[in-house]
Amino acid sequence: EVGGMPGIGGGGGMQGIGGGGTDLGFGVSSSSYSVSASSTVDQYGFGTRVTTISSSNVQSSSSSSKPAKGMKLGSKGVGGKGKNSMLDSLMAEENIAAMPISQGSVPVVVPQAVIPAAQVFPVSLVVEEKISVHLSREGSLEQMDVKGSLSLTSNTEEASKCKILLGSGKSLPGLAFQTHPKINKSAYDGSRVLALKESGKGFPVGRPVGVLRWSFSTTEDSMVPLSVNCWPEDEGNGSISVSLEYALIKLNMELHQVIITVPLGLNTQAPKVTSADLGSFSHDSVGGNIVWKVDLIDKSNMSGSLEFSVQGRNTDAFFPIQMSFNSSNTYASIDIAGVSPVDSQSIIPFGLISNLSTESYVCG
């Protein structure tokens, strides 16, 4: 059953921190983050995917500074600080990116995909969205799809018999929601409450289970987070000059660990970078790409460009362009009013993490 949910709206960050895992087979693609996982169907009837990760992967981090203009090929940039500890090196190997997860104003380090946090709360909630975008070569949107889920992890036996109370935030038009079959649909529709149908049973302890999923599709250019334009021009002397430009479209979003990968065709020589507004760039000789990395794109650097030249005559060789990033800003902002026991209105402390990451983001 699919319906609108007045407790969910578009954009914005989340309150608190917490942890969880993937949903109950709702069609949200698994992330690229490498963790140990196993799928089971337990006595409660939940087909859960159990994810294991060390709690030391969640720690405080300072915000990165902006890179300077005019950087050399292969440079780290001002934002690419040297690693000064073993933990920093491990985080780099696991592709862990700094993301703001709001509990007050303290930033928390979170990998590109949502991960379970340390079990410091009786209940942990995770909002995860995957976005797929196809842009034309001119940068206009051809198709965008978002799939998301809300999962719950009971970290104690006492907190397993709980219910999620959703607030009355506005719903983003076009979002379609669906509760898990084990969730009481009438309580969700009538009272904005997510609870098990069988109130005498509790959620599995220590296992993240999906309770709500949603999807959203559009072809409106204004809904895409990031747009890119690529202008290759044949110089007539056996070389091609390329101007690459990005633009942040959703100004309320902060995009972290942005990577823009441009193919160079059959050319194996390193391109000559003539101009760069920000970020770092490198030549992937094995893959035949130039890779442009920007730590953070927000309202302060909502546009940027990279210019380079390379030997060749085929202007079609620079497509398709691949992009990836993650963000704590999601399209369906889950307004959590609180978590309570099923038989009372007392408060159960909970943590909440939200994460948007790219599943496929292509131009051309």
Secondary structure, DSSP 8 states (H G I E B T S, - for coil): --B--TTEESS---SS-------SSSS----S---EEEEEE-TTS-EEEEEE--GGG--B--------SS--TT---TT-----SHHHHHHHHTTEEEE---STT--EEEESS-----S-SSEEEEEEEEEEEEE-TTS-EEEEEEEEEEEEEE-STTTSSEEEEE------TT-EEEE-TTB-HHHHHHH-EE-BSSTTS---BT--EEEEEEEEEE--GGG-SEEEEEEEEE-SSSEEEEEEEEEE--TT--EEEEEEEEE-TT--S--EEEEESSSEEEEETTTTEEEEEEEEESGGG-EEEEEEEEE-S-GGGG-SEEEEEEES--SSEE-EEEEEETT------EEEEEEEEEEEEEE-
